[in-house]
């Protein structure tokens, strides 16, 4: 997902007067600009991978907020965060389902991992394969289940 595509989507949402989409895209572009400033100042331009990482970070923040708002009984705020999360997920690649992450079993076999102590080796091999396609905490949870 290129930053320019997001900027174009922002223009379209503003013309369509889509308040939620406009708000989410403004927030996302602001986060990307902040990332660029942190990385290298005014001259740095975020790569597609950088943009994907920022979108994933923003989506994770929404998931955390939803949990916290739900636990605190603030359903209206949890609903707002849920709508924002749904919007962000449209800009992420399709996520792997738990049952689709068959690469985990294969990677465990390839590495020869047998105990929970081998989790670092397995995760090190899996992260590049699942980056952007699967939530890291979900992958970690499944690896722990397979190794214990």
C-alpha positions in Angstrom: 0.0 0.0 0.0 1.6 3.2 -1.1 1.3 6.4 0.7 0.1 8.1 -2.5 -2.8 5.6 -2.8 -3.8 6.5 0.7 -3.7 10.2 -0.1 -5.8 9.6 -3.1 -8.3 7.6 -1.1 -8.4 10.5 1.4 -9.3 12.9 -1.4 -12.1 10.6 -2.6 -13.5 10.1 0.9 -13.5 13.8 1.4 -15.4 14.4 -1.9 -17.9 11.6 -0.9 -18.3 13.2 2.5 -17.5 9.8 4.2 -16.7 11.1 7.7 -15.4 7.8 9.2 -13.1 7.0 6.3 -11.8 10.5 6.1 -11.0 10.5 9.8 -9.3 7.1 9.7 -7.2 8.0 6.6 -6.2 11.3 8.1 -5.1 9.5 11.2 -3.2 6.9 9.2 -1.4 9.5 7.0 -0.5 11.4 10.1 1.0 8.2 11.6 3.0 7.6 8.4 4.3 11.2 8.4 5.3 10.8 12.0 7.1 7.5 11.2 9.0 9.2 8.3 10.1 12.0 10.7 11.3 9.5 13.2 13.2 7.5 10.6 15.0 10.3 8.8 13.4 13.6 8.8 12.0 15.6 5.9 13.9 13.7 3.3 12.8 10.2 4.2 10.0 8.7 2.3 8.2 5.6 3.7 8.4 2.4 1.7 5.4 0.2 1.0 6.7 -2.1 3.8 6.9 0.9 6.2 3.4 1.9 5.4 2.2 -1.7 6.0 3.9 -1.7 9.3 2.3 1.6 10.4 -1.2 0.3 9.3 -0.6 -2.9 11.3 0.5 -0.9 14.3 -2.6 1.2 14.1 -4.8 -1.9 13.8 -3.2 -3.5 16.8 -3.8 -0.3 18.8 -7.5 -0.5 17.8 -7.7 -4.1 19.0 -6.2 -3.2 22.3 -8.6 -0.3 22.7 -11.6 -2.5 21.9 -10.6 -4.9 24.6 -10.0 -2.2 27.2 -13.2 -0.3 26.4 -15.3 -3.5 26.5 -13.8 -4.5 29.8 -14.6 -1.0 31.2 -18.2 -1.2 29.9 -17.7 1.6 27.4 -19.5 -0.1 24.5 -20.0 3.1 22.4 -16.2 3.7 22.4 -15.6 0.0 21.6 -18.0 0.3 18.7 -16.2 3.3 17.3 -12.8 1.6 17.6 -14.3 -1.5 15.9 -15.5 0.6 12.9 -12.0 2.2 12.6 -10.4 -1.3 12.8 -12.6 -2.6 10.0 -11.6 0.4 7.9 -7.9 -0.2 8.6 -8.2 -3.9 7.7 -9.3 -2.9 4.2 -5.8 -1.5 3.7 -4.0 -4.6 5.0 -3.3 -7.8 3.0 -5.8 -10.7 3.6 -4.9 -12.3 7.0 -4.3 -16.0 7.3 -6.8 -17.9 9.4 -5.6 -20.0 12.3 -6.2 -23.2 10.3 -4.4 -21.8 7.3 -1.1 -21.3 9.2 0.1 -24.8 8.2 3.6 -23.3 7.7 4.0 -23.5 11.4 4.0 -27.3 11.6 6.2 -27.5 8.5 8.7 -25.0 10.0 8.8 -26.8 13.3 9.6 -30.0 11.5 12.3 -28.3 9.3 14.0 -26.8 12.3 13.6 -29.9 14.4 12.1 -28.0 17.3 10.8 -30.3 20.1 10.5 -28.1 23.2 9.2 -24.7 24.2 12.9 -23.6 24.5 13.1 -23.8 20.7 10.4 -21.1 20.2 12.9 -18.4 19.3 14.3 -20.4 16.4 10.8 -21.2 15.1 9.5 -17.6 15.4 12.7 -16.3 13.7 12.0 -18.6 10.7 8.2 -17.9 10.7 8.1 -14.1 11.0 9.4 -13.4 7.5 7.0 -16.0 6.0 3.9 -14.6 7.8 4.7 -10.9 8.0 1.7 -8.8 7.1 -0.4 -12.0 6.6 -0.8 -13.2 10.2 -0.9 -11.5 13.6 2.4 -12.2 15.3 0.7 -12.9 18.7 -1.5 -15.5 17.0 1.5 -17.2 15.4 3.3 -17.1 18.7 0.3 -18.7 20.5 0.0 -21.5 17.9 3.8 -22.2 18.1 3.6 -22.5 21.9 0.6 -24.9 21.6 2.5 -27.1 19.1 5.7 -27.2 21.1 4.1 -27.9 24.5 
